[in-house]
Amino acid sequence: MTRSGKDYIDGLRDNRRVFVDGEFVSDVANHPAFGAAVESIARVYDMANDPENRKTMTYASPTTGEPINLSFLIPRSEDDLRRRRIALRKTADMTGGIMGRGPEHVAGFLAGWAGRADVFAEGGERFGENIKKFYEYVRDNDLYCAYAIVPPQIDRSKPAHQQEDPHLYAGVKEEREDGIVVAGAQMLGTGAAIADYIILSCIVPLQEGDEDYAINAAIPIGEKGVKVYSRRSYAEAANSTFDYPLASRFDETDALMVFDDVFVPWERVFVYRNRQVTTDQWNRTPAHLLGNNQAQIRFSAKLDLLAGMAMRVAQMNRSDKFPPVRGVLGELAAYASMVNGLVYAQEQNCEIDEFGVAWPGRAENFAVQTLQSDFYPKLLTVVRDLTGGGVIQLPSAAKDFENPEAAADLNRYVQSPGVSSVDRVKLLKLVWDLVGSEFAGRHEQYEMFYAGAPFLVRARMAQVYDFDRATALVDSMMAGYDLKGRIATDAPR
């Protein structure tokens, strides 16, 4: 059953330990570093829970028959991927594509894993059953899972088991009859401070001897021994929503996850000391593709927001008809349309595997991952060029308009034809929060690396692209001529 925003907020009261600004806090919903993000996620839950959105955002649970969020759908056709995309885009639009790790993100990974539970069963039959049951539990209770799947940057020259301390990277410390004990740290727990569960696994290659780190397990954020070390909150640093309209509302925060001898019962362990299955969960199931498909739907909304900002600035400055400006707007529109088209193409070019699960088009999915890290920073520069000094020459704060003398000057000198000073400043502060603020800098870094190191993504793109088709085309061209010229078997002119 979909849950309400209130249900979500109530679920956060679980004695979690989130460290920020020199202290551990448990009531994240009422803390200035996290409260606004919690409220934004609650609004997302309320939207899906609204009966008016039931047709577009939910489907019937196979186990209970109750409406559940479409983000959990295991797609089995092109139409399923289309329905899922419509629901995910509606969610992304609510936050402008800014919140990259909301409840809908890991939901796609869980759906992909559960749809191919046979891969997990290769490590032991019970692990295949565990992943299916946990997926169904999260799905039917509409829970919010985050994940931490990359070891901390300590000594990358050595594998996990050769680190100075064997429990620096999160892994198995002890096996018990009723479960396992994990210890160590893992990153990057984006959204973990405000989620229900953390999925602890590893996406980087593991070497022989690293078996203790070859796991996949689900742990409640409020579990004893779990500590969430949040980075600086941009929401808490924002002096007002008017001055930082994105940072103040949509900062999901990133965190280092520390596990101090955390007990995990066997039913929430899906991979156990198995390097092959740890690798296969990303490649032999559609989880990675489904998760990135959602991320690209969200990214498409973000690019539309960026293009819309550019157009509004050009219209406000009365430069939108200038040919050079039209060219800039066209470039932004081209990239936004390209990503949107590749998202659609993932549906049309989906593959149905032998278990009846639909995998989004691989080449199209990795194409976005490959190109995104290059062109997103470029588009930010394009918008900076368009706005020029306008985003720098702005009042220091919304409170400046409360001073009569300052307000009089601002109303006279910081305005555009038909646009009041307040409205001009409001738009440009929104632009700055996406292209130039500290929050914007985090987002630029995020979009460049969310899919992994760019060189690894490019290598994966080379693997999934159909080079056989491409080289066959080369061969067919070369077969039509030799040293003597055109071969006679060619069709007559």
C-alpha positions as CSV (number, residue, x, y, z in Angstrom):
1,M,0.0,0.0,0.0
2,T,1.3,3.5,-0.8
3,R,2.0,5.4,2.3
4,S,1.3,9.0,3.2
5,G,3.9,11.7,3.9
6,K,2.9,11.5,7.5
7,D,3.5,7.8,7.6
8,Y,6.9,8.3,6.1
9,I,7.9,11.0,8.7
10,D,6.6,8.8,11.6
11,G,8.8,6.0,10.3
12,L,11.9,8.1,10.8
13,R,11.5,8.1,14.6
14,D,13.6,5.0,15.1
15,N,16.5,6.2,17.3
16,R,18.8,6.6,14.3
17,R,22.2,8.2,14.8
18,V,23.0,10.9,12.2
19,F,26.1,13.0,12.9
20,V,26.2,16.6,11.7
21,D,27.6,19.8,13.0
22,G,29.5,18.1,15.8
23,E,26.6,16.1,17.3
24,F,24.5,13.0,16.8
25,V,20.8,13.7,16.1
26,S,17.9,11.3,15.9
27,D,15.0,13.5,15.0
28,V,16.0,14.3,11.4
29,A,12.5,15.4,10.5
30,N,12.8,18.4,12.8
31,H,16.5,19.2,12.3
32,P,17.4,22.1,10.0
33,A,20.0,20.1,8.1
34,F,17.4,17.5,7.0
35,G,13.9,18.7,7.7
36,A,13.2,20.4,4.4
37,A,14.4,17.3,2.4
38,V,12.2,15.1,4.6
39,E,9.3,17.4,3.8
40,S,10.0,17.2,0.1
41,I,10.1,13.4,0.2
42,A,6.9,13.4,2.2
43,R,5.3,15.5,-0.6
44,V,6.4,12.8,-3.1
45,Y,4.7,10.1,-1.0
46,D,1.6,12.2,-0.7
47,M,1.4,12.6,-4.4
48,A,1.6,8.9,-5.1
49,N,-0.9,8.3,-2.2
50,D,-3.4,10.7,-3.7
51,P,-6.3,8.7,-5.2
52,E,-6.3,11.1,-8.1
53,N,-2.9,9.8,-9.1
54,R,-3.6,6.2,-8.5
55,K,-4.0,5.3,-12.2
56,T,-0.7,6.9,-13.3
57,M,1.5,6.2,-10.2
58,T,0.5,2.8,-8.8
59,Y,-0.3,-0.8,-9.8
60,A,-1.9,-3.6,-7.9
61,S,0.3,-5.6,-5.5
62,P,0.6,-9.2,-6.7
63,T,0.4,-10.4,-3.1
64,T,-2.2,-8.1,-1.5
65,G,-4.0,-6.5,-4.5
66,E,-3.6,-3.1,-2.9
67,P,-2.2,-0.1,-4.9
68,I,1.6,0.1,-4.7
69,N,4.1,2.5,-6.2
70,L,5.0,1.9,-9.9
71,S,8.7,2.5,-9.0
72,F,8.7,-1.1,-7.7
73,L,7.3,-2.7,-10.8
74,I,9.2,-5.6,-12.3
75,P,8.7,-4.7,-16.0
76,R,7.8,-7.5,-18.3
77,S,7.0,-5.5,-21.5
78,E,7.7,-2.3,-23.3
79,D,4.4,-1.0,-22.0
80,D,5.5,-1.7,-18.4
81,L,8.6,0.4,-19.0
82,R,6.5,3.1,-20.4
83,R,4.1,3.1,-17.5
84,R,7.0,3.2,-15.1
85,R,8.6,6.1,-16.9
86,I,5.4,8.2,-16.8
87,A,5.2,7.6,-13.0
88,L,8.8,8.3,-12.4
89,R,8.8,11.5,-14.5
90,K,5.8,12.8,-12.5
91,T,7.9,12.2,-9.3
92,A,10.9,13.9,-10.8
93,D,9.0,16.9,-11.9
94,M,7.9,17.5,-8.3
95,T,11.5,18.2,-7.3
96,G,12.7,19.5,-10.6
97,G,14.9,16.5,-11.1
98,I,17.1,17.7,-8.2
99,M,16.7,14.8,-5.7
100,G,18.7,11.9,-7.3
101,R,18.3,9.3,-4.6
102,G,14.7,9.4,-3.5
103,P,12.7,6.3,-2.6
104,E,12.1,5.5,-6.3
105,H,15.8,5.0,-7.1
106,V,16.8,1.9,-5.1
107,A,13.2,0.6,-5.7
108,G,14.4,-0.1,-9.3
109,F,17.4,-2.0,-8.1
110,L,15.3,-4.1,-5.8
111,A,12.9,-4.8,-8.7
112,G,15.7,-5.9,-10.9
113,W,17.2,-8.1,-8.3
114,A,13.9,-9.7,-7.4
115,G,13.1,-10.3,-11.1
116,R,16.2,-12.3,-11.4
117,A,16.4,-13.9,-8.0
118,D,18.0,-17.0,-9.6
119,V,21.3,-15.1,-9.8
120,F,21.3,-14.7,-6.0
121,A,20.2,-18.4,-5.6
122,E,23.5,-19.4,-7.2
123,G,25.1,-18.4,-3.9
124,G,22.6,-20.5,-2.0
125,E,18.9,-21.1,-2.5
126,R,17.9,-19.2,0.6
127,F,19.5,-16.0,-0.7
128,G,17.3,-16.0,-3.8
129,E,14.3,-16.4,-1.5
130,N,15.6,-13.6,0.8
131,I,15.8,-11.0,-2.0
132,K,12.4,-11.8,-3.2
133,K,10.8,-11.6,0.2
134,F,12.6,-8.4,1.2
135,Y,11.6,-6.8,-2.2
136,E,8.0,-7.7,-1.5
137,Y,8.1,-6.3,2.0
138,V,9.6,-3.0,0.9
139,R,7.3,-2.8,-2.1
140,D,4.1,-3.5,-0.1
141,N,5.0,-1.1,2.7
142,D,6.4,1.6,0.3
143,L,9.7,1.9,2.2
144,Y,12.6,4.2,1.3
145,C,15.9,2.4,0.8
146,A,19.2,4.1,0.2
147,Y,22.5,2.2,-0.6
148,A,26.2,2.4,0.1
149,I,28.1,0.3,-2.4
150,V,31.6,1.9,-2.7
151,P,34.4,1.5,-0.2
152,P,35.8,4.6,1.4
153,Q,38.9,6.2,-0.3
154,I,41.6,5.1,2.0
155,D,44.3,3.2,0.1
156,R,43.2,2.3,-3.5
157,S,46.5,0.6,-4.2
158,K,45.5,-2.3,-2.0
159,P,42.5,-4.7,-2.1
160,A,40.1,-4.6,0.8
161,H,41.6,-7.5,2.7
162,Q,45.1,-6.0,2.6
163,Q,44.2,-2.7,4.2
164,E,46.0,-1.9,7.4
165,D,42.8,-2.8,9.4
166,P,40.7,-5.6,7.9
167,H,37.5,-3.8,9.1
168,L,38.1,-0.4,7.4
169,Y,35.9,-1.4,4.5
170,A,32.5,-2.7,5.5
171,G,32.3,-6.5,5.5
172,V,31.6,-9.6,7.5
173,K,33.3,-9.7,10.9
174,E,31.5,-12.7,12.4
175,E,29.1,-15.4,11.3
176,R,26.4,-16.5,13.7
177,E,23.7,-19.2,13.6
178,D,21.0,-16.5,13.2
179,G,22.9,-14.1,11.0
180,I,26.1,-12.1,10.5
181,V,27.9,-9.2,12.1
182,V,29.2,-6.5,9.8
183,A,31.9,-3.9,10.6
184,G,33.6,-1.1,8.8
185,A,32.6,1.8,6.6
186,Q,31.1,2.3,3.2
187,M,30.2,5.3,1.0
188,L,28.3,7.1,-0.5
189,G,25.1,7.0,1.5
190,T,23.2,9.7,-0.4
191,G,19.8,10.1,1.2
192,A,20.7,7.6,4.0
193,A,20.0,10.1,6.8
194,I,16.3,10.3,5.8
195,A,15.8,6.7,4.5
196,D,14.3,3.6,6.1
197,Y,17.0,1.1,5.1
198,I,20.5,1.1,3.8
199,I,21.5,-1.6,1.3
200,L,25.1,-2.5,2.0
201,S,26.9,-4.1,-0.9
202,C,29.9,-3.4,-3.2
203,I,30.0,-2.4,-6.9
204,V,33.8,-2.1,-7.3
205,P,35.7,-5.2,-8.5
206,L,36.8,-7.5,-5.6
207,Q,39.9,-9.6,-5.7
208,E,40.7,-13.1,-4.3
209,G,40.8,-12.8,-0.6
210,D,38.1,-10.1,-0.5
211,E,35.3,-12.6,0.2
212,D,34.3,-10.9,3.5
213,Y,33.4,-7.8,1.6
214,A,31.4,-9.7,-1.1
215,I,28.0,-9.2,0.4
216,N,24.6,-7.6,-0.1
217,A,22.5,-7.0,3.0
218,A,19.6,-4.7,4.1
219,I,20.0,-2.8,7.4
220,P,17.5,-0.5,9.1
221,I,19.0,3.0,9.5
222,G,18.0,2.9,13.1
223,E,19.7,-0.4,13.8
224,K,22.2,-0.5,16.7
225,G,25.7,0.2,15.6
226,V,24.7,2.1,12.4
227,K,26.1,5.6,12.2
228,V,25.5,8.1,9.4
229,Y,28.2,10.8,9.0
230,S,26.6,13.5,6.9
231,R,28.5,16.1,4.9
232,R,27.7,19.7,5.5
233,S,24.0,20.5,4.9
234,Y,23.4,23.1,2.3
235,A,19.8,23.4,3.5
236,E,21.0,24.4,7.0
237,A,23.4,26.9,5.5
238,A,20.7,28.5,3.3
239,N,19.5,31.8,4.9
240,S,16.1,31.6,3.2
241,T,14.2,29.7,0.6
242,F,14.0,32.8,-1.6
243,D,17.8,33.1,-1.6
244,Y,18.5,29.4,-2.0
245,P,15.3,27.9,-3.5
246,L,16.8,24.5,-4.4
247,A,19.4,23.9,-1.6
248,S,16.8,24.9,1.1
249,R,14.3,22.3,-0.1
250,F,16.0,19.5,-2.0
251,D,19.4,18.7,-0.3
252,E,19.2,15.0,0.3
253,T,22.7,15.0,1.8
254,D,25.5,12.4,1.3
255,A,27.1,10.4,4.0
256,L,29.8,8.0,5.1
257,M,28.1,4.9,6.6
258,V,29.8,3.4,9.6
259,F,28.8,-0.1,10.9
260,D,30.0,-0.8,14.4
261,D,29.4,-4.6,14.8
262,V,26.0,-4.4,13.3
263,F,23.9,-7.6,13.5
264,V,22.0,-8.6,10.3
265,P,19.6,-11.6,10.5
266,W,20.0,-14.2,7.6
267,E,16.6,-13.2,6.1
268,R,18.1,-9.8,5.2
269,V,21.3,-11.2,3.7
270,F,21.1,-11.6,-0.1
271,V,24.8,-12.3,-1.0
272,Y,27.2,-13.8,1.4
273,R,31.0,-14.0,0.9
274,N,30.5,-14.6,-2.9
275,R,32.6,-12.4,-5.2
276,Q,30.9,-13.8,-8.3
277,V,27.4,-13.1,-7.3
278,T,28.4,-9.7,-5.9
279,T,29.5,-8.9,-9.5
280,D,26.7,-10.7,-11.2
281,Q,24.0,-8.8,-9.3
282,W,24.9,-5.7,-11.4
283,N,25.5,-7.4,-14.7
284,R,23.3,-10.5,-14.9
285,T,20.2,-8.8,-13.5
286,P,18.4,-5.7,-14.9
287,A,19.0,-3.9,-11.6
288,H,21.7,-1.6,-12.8
289,L,19.8,-0.7,-16.0
290,L,16.5,-0.1,-14.1
291,G,18.2,2.1,-11.5
292,N,20.0,4.1,-14.2
293,N,16.8,4.3,-16.3
294,Q,15.2,6.0,-13.3
295,A,18.2,8.3,-12.9
296,Q,18.0,9.3,-16.5
297,I,14.3,10.0,-16.3
298,R,15.1,12.2,-13.3
299,F,18.0,13.8,-15.2
300,S,15.8,14.6,-18.2
301,A,13.5,16.6,-15.8
302,K,16.6,18.4,-14.5
303,L,17.7,19.3,-18.1
304,D,14.2,20.6,-18.9
305,L,14.5,22.8,-15.7
306,L,17.9,24.1,-16.9
307,A,16.6,24.9,-20.4
308,G,13.5,26.5,-19.0
309,M,15.6,28.7,-16.7
310,A,17.7,29.8,-19.7
311,M,14.6,30.7,-21.7
312,R,13.1,32.7,-18.8
313,V,16.3,34.7,-18.4
314,A,16.5,35.4,-22.1
315,Q,12.8,36.5,-22.2
316,M,13.3,38.7,-19.1
317,N,16.4,40.4,-20.7
318,R,14.6,40.8,-24.0
319,S,17.4,38.8,-25.8
320,D,15.4,35.7,-26.7
321,K,15.1,36.8,-30.3
322,F,18.8,37.5,-30.8
323,P,20.3,34.8,-33.2
324,P,23.3,34.0,-30.9
325,V,20.9,33.6,-27.9
326,R,18.6,31.4,-30.0
327,G,21.6,29.3,-30.8
328,V,22.4,28.9,-27.1
329,L,18.8,28.0,-26.3
330,G,18.8,25.5,-29.2
331,E,21.9,23.8,-27.8
332,L,20.3,23.4,-24.4
333,A,17.1,22.1,-26.0
334,A,19.1,19.6,-28.2
335,Y,20.8,18.0,-25.2
336,A,17.5,17.8,-23.2
337,S,15.8,16.3,-26.2
338,M,18.6,13.8,-26.7
339,V,18.4,12.5,-23.2
340,N,14.6,12.3,-23.4
341,G,14.8,10.5,-26.7
342,L,17.3,8.0,-25.3
343,V,15.0,7.3,-22.4
344,Y,12.2,6.6,-24.8
345,A,14.5,4.4,-26.9
346,Q,15.3,2.2,-23.9
347,E,11.6,1.2,-23.9
348,Q,11.4,0.5,-27.6
349,N,14.7,-1.4,-27.6
350,C,14.1,-3.3,-24.4
351,E,15.0,-7.0,-24.2
352,I,12.8,-9.6,-22.6
353,D,14.9,-12.3,-21.0
354,E,14.2,-16.0,-20.5
355,F,12.5,-15.2,-17.2
356,G,10.1,-12.7,-18.9
357,V,11.8,-9.6,-17.4
358,A,12.1,-6.5,-19.6
359,W,15.6,-4.9,-19.6
360,P,15.8,-1.3,-20.7
361,G,17.9,-0.9,-23.9
362,R,21.5,-1.3,-22.9
363,A,23.2,0.8,-25.5
364,E,20.8,3.7,-25.0
365,N,21.2,3.5,-21.2
366,F,25.0,3.5,-21.3
367,A,25.0,6.2,-23.9
368,V,23.5,8.6,-21.5
369,Q,25.8,7.5,-18.7
370,T,28.8,8.0,-21.0
371,L,27.9,11.4,-22.4
372,Q,26.4,12.9,-19.2
373,S,29.7,13.5,-17.4
374,D,31.0,15.5,-20.3
375,F,28.0,17.6,-21.4
376,Y,26.4,18.5,-18.0
377,P,29.3,20.8,-16.9
378,K,29.3,22.3,-20.4
379,L,25.6,23.1,-20.2
380,L,26.2,24.8,-16.8
381,T,28.8,27.0,-18.5
382,V,26.4,27.8,-21.4
383,V,23.8,29.1,-18.9
384,R,26.5,31.0,-17.0
385,D,27.5,32.7,-20.3
386,L,23.8,33.5,-21.0
387,T,23.2,35.1,-17.6
388,G,26.6,36.9,-17.4
389,G,26.9,39.3,-14.4
390,G,23.2,39.1,-13.7
391,V,23.6,36.2,-11.3
392,I,26.4,37.9,-9.4
393,Q,24.9,41.4,-9.1
394,L,22.1,40.3,-6.8
395,P,20.9,41.6,-3.4
396,S,22.6,39.8,-0.5
397,A,19.3,38.4,0.9
398,A,15.6,38.6,0.7
399,K,15.7,40.8,3.7
400,D,17.2,43.6,1.6
401,F,13.8,44.3,0.3
402,E,12.6,45.0,3.8
403,N,14.8,48.1,4.1
404,P,12.9,51.0,2.5
405,E,16.0,52.8,1.2
406,A,17.6,49.6,-0.3
407,A,14.2,48.5,-1.7
408,A,13.8,51.8,-3.5
409,D,17.2,51.4,-5.2
410,L,16.7,47.8,-6.0
411,N,13.3,48.4,-7.5
412,R,14.8,51.1,-9.7
413,Y,18.1,49.5,-10.8
414,V,17.5,45.7,-10.5
415,Q,14.5,45.2,-12.8
416,S,13.6,44.3,-16.4
417,P,10.8,45.5,-18.7
418,G,7.6,44.1,-17.3
419,V,9.5,42.2,-14.6
420,S,9.6,43.6,-11.0
421,S,12.8,43.7,-9.0
422,V,11.6,40.9,-6.7
423,D,10.7,38.7,-9.6
424,R,14.0,39.3,-11.4
425,V,16.0,38.5,-8.3
426,K,13.8,35.5,-7.6
427,L,14.5,34.0,-11.0
428,L,18.3,34.7,-11.0
429,K,18.7,33.3,-7.5
430,L,17.0,30.1,-8.7
431,V,19.4,29.9,-11.6
432,W,22.4,30.5,-9.4
433,D,21.4,27.7,-7.1
434,L,21.6,25.3,-10.0
435,V,24.7,26.7,-11.7
436,G,26.9,28.5,-9.3
437,S,26.2,28.0,-5.6
438,E,27.9,25.4,-3.4
439,F,24.8,23.3,-3.8
440,A,25.2,23.6,-7.6
441,G,28.8,22.5,-7.3
442,R,27.8,19.4,-5.5
443,H,25.3,18.6,-8.2
444,E,27.8,19.1,-11.0
445,Q,30.1,16.6,-9.3
446,Y,27.2,14.3,-8.7
447,E,26.0,14.2,-12.3
448,M,29.6,13.6,-13.4
449,F,30.2,10.6,-11.2
450,Y,26.8,9.1,-10.2
451,A,27.2,6.3,-12.7
452,G,30.8,5.6,-11.7
453,A,34.2,6.7,-13.0
454,P,33.7,8.0,-16.5
455,F,36.5,5.7,-18.0
456,L,34.7,2.6,-16.6
457,V,31.3,3.8,-18.0
458,R,32.9,4.3,-21.4
459,A,34.4,0.8,-21.3
460,R,31.0,-0.6,-20.4
461,M,29.5,1.3,-23.3
462,A,32.0,-0.4,-25.7
463,Q,30.8,-3.7,-24.3
464,V,27.1,-3.2,-24.8
465,Y,27.3,-1.5,-28.2
466,D,26.6,-3.7,-31.2
467,F,30.0,-3.5,-32.9
468,D,29.2,-6.7,-34.9
469,R,26.5,-4.8,-36.7
470,A,28.8,-1.8,-37.2
471,T,31.8,-3.8,-38.5
472,A,29.5,-5.9,-40.7
473,L,28.5,-2.6,-42.4
474,V,32.2,-1.8,-42.9
475,D,32.7,-5.2,-44.4
476,S,29.8,-4.8,-46.8
477,M,31.1,-1.5,-48.0
478,M,34.6,-2.9,-48.6
479,A,33.2,-6.0,-50.3
480,G,31.9,-3.8,-53.1
481,Y,35.4,-2.8,-54.5
482,D,39.0,-3.9,-54.9
483,L,42.2,-2.6,-56.4
484,K,40.6,-2.7,-59.9
485,G,37.6,-0.7,-58.8
486,R,33.9,-1.6,-58.3
487,I,33.2,-5.3,-58.2
488,A,30.8,-6.4,-60.9
489,T,28.4,-8.2,-58.6
490,D,27.2,-4.8,-57.4
491,A,23.7,-3.8,-58.5
492,P,23.8,-2.0,-61.9
493,R,23.6,1.8,-61.9
